[in-house]
Amino acid sequence: MQDLTYRSATQLLQDIKARHISCIDLLDAFIEKIEQKNPDINAVVATGFEAARKRARAADAALNKGDSWGALHGLPMTVKDCFEVVGMPCTAGLPMLKEHLPAQNADAVQSLVDAGAIIIGKTNVPMGGNDFQSYNDVYGQTNNPWEVSRTPGGSSGGAAAALSAGMTPLELGSDLGGSIRLPAHFCGVFGHKASFNIIPKQGHIPLSPGLFPADYAAGIDVAVAGPMARSANDLDLAMDLLVRPDRAQRPAWQISLPMPSKKHLKDYRIGLWLDDPFCPVDAAVGNVLQNLADTLAKAGARVAERKPDIDFSHSHAVFVALLAAVGAVEMPEDMYARLAVEGGSPDGRSDDPRERYLRGVIQSHRDWLKNDLERQKLRHQWAVYFDDVDVLLCPPAPITAFPHDHGKFYDRTLAVNGEDRPYATTVYTWSGLAGVAYLPATVAPAGMSTEGLPVGVQIVGPYLGDRTTIQMARFIEDEAGGFLPPPESA
């Protein structure tokens, strides 16, 4: 029989509703799993077990009276340590925030709590959420449950590791440069990067806490929130609760995402972009994705090697420029001044990853507007592509989970087909395709590499086509087997 803590959130909620398990017993099962697994993995870095037990008992009492708090009644879950949760510290991996105790929940967290969720802990991130590994000076390093010598990814690395190891059935993550999708891929779980600006980010760090205590919050470009889980149904369940306008817009606006574009797999037109000279894909990933494409074709889907009419190199350059501008918003003045003096290459055209990022940090407002104009052109090209294709399948990253590397960001390398390539132009390049264009992208488990590491597939859809990409993840789950627990010996 499957370990209770590896069941999907949807299954567990059915068990609660049918009285197959009490809320307090389910909570205690997850607490036991955290106490068992977390010492080796270090994914859950702050807990509120006693408050959670009090709420679980209240959830059971409500059920005994025939009352329901909502779709997540009594479900224990963790939240990425960039979202504020009352009763637990919120650090975003920054030592200066080690003692920060929020006065209110982040908007997205409150949506889950209002639906009956029980927040039991926070999961680890890189410092400030700014890396594709999850380690910091507050809580240390998080390890991949499949192989502890490797990273679970970042910045939602603790979230993905906790899901994979059975320490939580549902997570709330965030994604700027692949921070939901890369960890989902590395840890063999599901993750959804929502379309831009459909899930409130108020109460997410960065920005610094306390800047916007009321109805207004700064709109951070590219960054989005989204659910992480062990099934596509769980992603859908969470999206039903998370999608809403920002507080100030709610008196007049509402968001109703369209239903999936098709009902059956055989009706889907699936485009493939499985490799590219600009960012080559390692065979460990590419072979699994090709096998998945063949499986979907055999199941009746219309699958073809077809990509949008965009220049990958240009798209990435625009992405990095806009991403760097986001990172500069709260950069300390002395650091910004130093980078401004360093500047970029004299002609402004160097493809060196660090110089490209520097140019983005110190770009003028005029340059940002020009980059935004290029982004809108990319969005149009994607929209034209999705006139004839329902979803695109591509890698979330060109490599599987890699060994921990705490060296300087721009000195790191990753091996792709036996060749060392720069970390900064490898690990997040494929995720930038959807990010820069504000598109929804779902990652689903696609299979296992020959090394025994998870491989995910990135499913990209048209803007606001979130339910379509999640629907395709559901079909892939059916055909490829979905989530698998990591071996106990990992």
Summary of the structure (lengths in Angstrom):
residues: 490
radius of gyration: 21.2
end to end distance: 20.7
largest distance: 71.5
contacts: 1848
relative contact order: 0.13
helix: 40%
strand: 16%
